[in-house]
Amino acid sequence: MNAIFVLEQLLNGLGYGLMLFLLAAGLTLVFGIMDTMNLAHGSLYMAGAYLAARVHQSSGSFIGAVLIAMAATVAIAGVLEILIVRRLYPRGHLAQVVATFGLILIADDAVKAIWGPSPVLAPTPAALAGPVRLLANLPYPAYRLVLLGVGLLVALGVGLLVNHTRVGMLVRAGASNRAMAEFMGVRVGRVFSFVFTLGAALAALAGALMGPISAVQIGMGEAILIPALVVIVVGGIGSVRGAFVAALLVGLVDIAGRAFLPPLLRAVLPPALAADLGPALAGIAMYVLMAAVLILKPAGLFPARA
């Protein structure tokens, strides 16, 4: 295990963490600000991945595929918000969980009916298929560097939108005291619809960007939803800054656990035991991180201000 390998895995962890942030930011806004538990958020991520992969295959334009996937996913989310989710706002979390879990099942069956049960190939853009030499002995995939740049730019944009714009002020006002905000002339329903569709756009962007480096398949939304929930719990529900920091921590811990734990265990344990124990410990590393944070700070690292 040399320094080049360690640096490469740290970069992979940062990239994965930033993609987790794109998903978790929308989820923490919907849950923390709107007090609505949307388990179907992962299905929007899956929709973005499938749509981008298919459009990219047909058109050959990756940027166009990402934009079309985001626009289509936002349209789908808008319909869902009007027909279903809007009716869940005044209900309790149990009703929200049951209803959105049903949406997950419907989304998986819809994807299977449209694209079939087999995984879909999401090609890497030709211009970004090669490596970039960061150091003398460190060629790093250009596409992963683009993921890092896009993730940082989107994180900065979401932070500015929520904390330093009039729209963000209206969102916080509606979340803090909906009745008072409506008395002051704020159309809270429209504000909440904007937050929901913004979360859908971020989820679709994450799915479209992750498609070329992960499997685009049925159930991918549920698989990524669990780490996203860990992120919002660690960072503090409703906190965009907390989601950003927690996503980077979870990404680094998860990738580092999978890359470093197995070889370290093989050095001190019998090979058979290390082969069984290494992947198991790596799989629970982010949950250990969550437990440690909750013990020290039950509200998360950066709890949202009331």
N, C-alpha and C positions, 0 to 999 in steps of 0.2 A: 504494500500500500504506500505509494509515493505521494508527493505533494501535488503533482499534476492531477492524479486521480481524485484526490480530496477536493481540489479546486473545481474540477469538472462536476463532481456531484453536488457541491454547494451551489453552483450555477443552475444545475437541474432543479435543486430544491427551491431556489428563488423563482424560477420560471413557473414551477408547479404552484408555488404559493401565490403568485400573482394571478394565475388563472383561477385559483380557489377564491381569491378576493373578488374577482368579477362576479362569480356566482354568489358568494356570501354577502356582498354589498347589497345586491337587490333583495336578498332574503332578509337581511337584518333591517333594511328600510321597511319592508312590508310587515315584518313581525314586530320590530321595535317601535316604529312610528305609527303604523296603522293598527297594531295589536291584532293582526290576522295571521294565523299559522297556515302557510301555503305549502303543503308537502308536494304539490305538483310543480314547484319551481324547477326541480330537476328535469321534469318532462319538457320544459321550455328550453333547457340546455340541450336535451336530446334533439328537439326539433331544429334548433339552430345548426347542430352538427350534421344532421341528415340533409337539410335543405342546402347548406353550403357545399357539402360533398357532391350532391347531385348537380347543382348548378355549375360548380367548378368543372366537373366531368363533361358537361354539355357545352359550356361556353369557353372554357380554357382561361377565364379571367378569375383569379382568386379574390381580388378586391371586390369585383362585382358580385361574386358569389357570397362574400361575407355581408355586403350591404343588403343584398336581396334576402338573405337568410334572416338578418335582423329585422328588416321591414315586414317580412311575412310573419315572423314570430310575434312582433309587436301587434300586428293585426289580429292574429289568433288570440293573443292575450287580451286585447281589447274586447273581443267578442265574449271571451270567458268571463272577463270582469263585469260586463254588462248583464250577461245572462245568469251567472252563477255566483261569482265571488262577491259582488255587491250585496247580494242577499245574505251573505255570511258575516258582514261587518258587525251587525248588532248581536250576533249569536256568540255563544261561548266557544272556547278553544276545542272542546270535544266535537262539536258539530263541524267546525272548520277542518279538523283533522280527518274526520270520516268522509266528508264531502271531497276534499282534495285528494285523499287516498283513492277514492273512486275515479277521479280524473286521471290518476296515474295508470290505473288499469285500462281505462278507455284509450289513453294516449298510446300505451304499448300495443294494444290490439289494432289501433288505427295505423301505426307504423308498420306492423306486420302485414296488414292488408294492402298497404300502398307499396312498400318496398320489399316485402318478403321477410322471412325469418333470418336469413343469412346476413352477416356483417357487410357493410358497404365500404368500399375503398375510398379514402379521402386522400387524393394525391397532394404531395408537397409542391408548392409553386416552383416552377423550373428555375426561376432566378434566385431562389433561396435554397436550392437543393444541395449546394456544396458547403464546405466548411469555411470558416474564417479563422485565420491563425492569430489567436490572442497573444500567445507567447510562443517561444521557439518550439516547444514540445507540446503545445496545447492547441490543436485545431478543434474549433467548436462549431457545431452546426449553425449556419446563418439563420435558419428559420427560428431556432430557439432564442437567438439574440433578438430577433424581431418580436417574439413573444414578450421578452423582458421589457423592451422599449414600449410596446403597446400597453402592457399592463401598468407600467409606471405612469404613462400619460393619462390613461383612463382613471387611475386612482387619484391623480392630482385633479382631474376634471370633476370627479364626483365629490371630492372634498370641497372644492371651491363652490360647486353648485349648492350643496347642502348648507354650508356654513357662511357663504359670503355673497349670496344673491337674494333677490326678492322672492324668487320661487322657493328657495330653501327656507326663508323666513316664514312664508305661508305654510309650508309643510310642517315646520316645527310648531307653529301656532295651532294648526288643526290637530296635531298630535297631543299637544299640551292640554288644550281645553276646547273641544270641538264646538260646544254650545256657544261659548263666548266668541270664538272666531267667527261663527255664522252670524251672530248678532252684530259683529263689526263689519259684515259684508263679505267675508271670505267664503267662496264657494268650495267648501271642504270636500264635497263629493268629487268635484273635478280635480282637486288637488290630489286626492287619494287615487283617482284613476291615473293621473300622471305618474305617481310613485309606482303604481303597479306595472304600468307599461315600461317605465324606466328600468325596473328590475328585470322585466322580460327581455329588454334589449341587451342588458348586461349579460344575462344568462345565455342568450343566443350568441353573443359575441364570444363568450368563453367556449361554447360548444363548437362554433365554427373554427376557432383558432386551435382548439385541442384535437380536432378531428384528424389532421395529418400525423399526429404523434401518438394517438391512442385508437382503440377500436371503436368505430362508429357502429353501434349495435343496440338492439332492444335491451332496455334495462340499464343503460349507461347513466341515465339520469338518477336512478335510485342509488347507484354505486357512488356517485360523486356527491349526493345529497348528504350522506352521513358525515364526511369530512367538512362540508360546508356548515352543518349544524355545530360541529365541534368548534369551528372557527368563530361563529357568532357567540357561543357560550364563553369561550376563552377571552375573546375581545371585549365582550359586554354587549348585551342585546340592545340594538338601536344605535350603536356607535360605529360610524364609518371609520374613524381613526382606529378604533379597537379592532374592527374587522381586518384592516390593512395589516396591522402589526401581528395579529393572531394568525392570519393567513400565511405570512412569511414564516412565522415560528412553526406552524403545523407543516408547511411544505418542507422546511429544512429538516424537521425532526423525522418526518415520514421517509423522505428520500435518504437521509443519513442512516436511519435505522435499517433500511433495506440494503444499503450499499456497504455499511461498515460493520454491522453486528455479526452477520454470518462469518466473514473471515476472522474477526476477532475471537469468536467462539471456537472456530476450528483450531485456533492456535493453543487453546487451553483445555478443550474437551475432546473426547473421542469423536471421530468423524461422523459416526451414525447419530450420536446424540446432538452434535452441533447442527447436522442437517435438519433435524426435526425441530430443535429449539430456536434456531436462528430466525427462520421466517415467522414463527409464532410470536417471538418477542418484537420483531420488526413491525408486525401487524398491529400490535397494541401500543406502540410507542406514543402515538398521538393521544390515545386515551389516558395514558399515564400522565402526559403533559396536562391534559384537561383536568384530571383529578388533582394534580399538584396546584394548579392555578386556583381551582375552586376551594381548596383547603386554605390557601393564603388570602385570596380575594374572591369571596363568593359571588360578587356582582360582576366579575370579569376584570380584565386589566384596565380598561378605560370605559367604565359604565357611562351610559348616556345621561346627560344632565336632565333633570325633570323639566 
